[in-house]
């Protein structure tokens, strides 16, 4: 499942930052994962806060979806100014 313009909170090393995410291949608990769907989800996160200051490549954190309260662990794979690309594995935790 893909989601666009989702309000999120990312937490890295105890610092929480509000942002907006476009999430790809994210399957909530109870949702059936189609055959061949990747086990890894990815997201592009944008924030008004400079993510280069808190999200270096290789950092791990938590992504919290504001609307549903769902959250999942991720790893930062790319960051530039106010945008970060992250990868996570498995289902989100409710």
N, C-alpha and C positions, 0 to 999 in steps of 0.2 A: 504494500500500500504506500502511496506517496501522499505527502501533505505539504501544502505551501503556506507560507506566511503564518506559521504557528508561533504564538508568543511563548517564549521559553525563559528559563532561568538556568544559567550554567554556573556550576560551582567548581572552582579550582583552588586547591590549597586553602580552603576556608573562605575564599573571596567569592561572593555571589555577584553575577552580572546579568542584567536583563538583556534580552535580545529577541530576534525573530529568526526562525529557522525554516528552511525547506528541507524536508526529510524524505529520503527514498528507501524503499524496501523495509519499512518498519511495520511489524505485525504485532498487534496488541495481544495480550493473553486471551485465549479462546478463539482467536481468528485463525482460520486454516491457512497455512502457508502453502501456496501452490507448488506442485512438483517442479523442481529445478530452481525455485526461488533462492536467492543467496541467503546464507545464514548471517551475513554481515549487513548492517544498515549503514547509511551514510547521511550526513547532514551538512548543509552550508549555513553557518550562523552569522548573522550580522548584528552589530550592537552600536549604540552611540558612544560606548566606551572603547578606547583603543585596545583591541584584543591582543595586540603584540605585547602589551604590558603584563598580561596575566596568563596567556595561553601559548607558551612556546611549543614548537614542534616536539612531539614525544610526551607532552604532559597528559596526564589522565585526570578526568573529572566526571561530574554527574550532570546530565541534561534532564531538567524537570519541565514537563509540559504544563503550562499554566491552566489550561482549560480542563484537562482530565486528571491532573495530579500524577500522571505516570512519570516514571523516571528510569534512566538507564546509564550505565557507565560508558565512557567514550575515551578515545585517544585522539589528540590533535595531530593531523597529518600535514596541514599547511595553514599558514596564517599570514595575513597581510593587512596591516592597519586595523580596520574595523570589521574584518571578515575572517572566519576560520572554517576550515574543512575538517570534519571529524568522522571517525569510524567507530562503530560499536558492534558487538557480537551478541547474538541470541535475542530472545524476546525482552521486551521492556518489563519492568517490575511495577505492578500496580501500587 
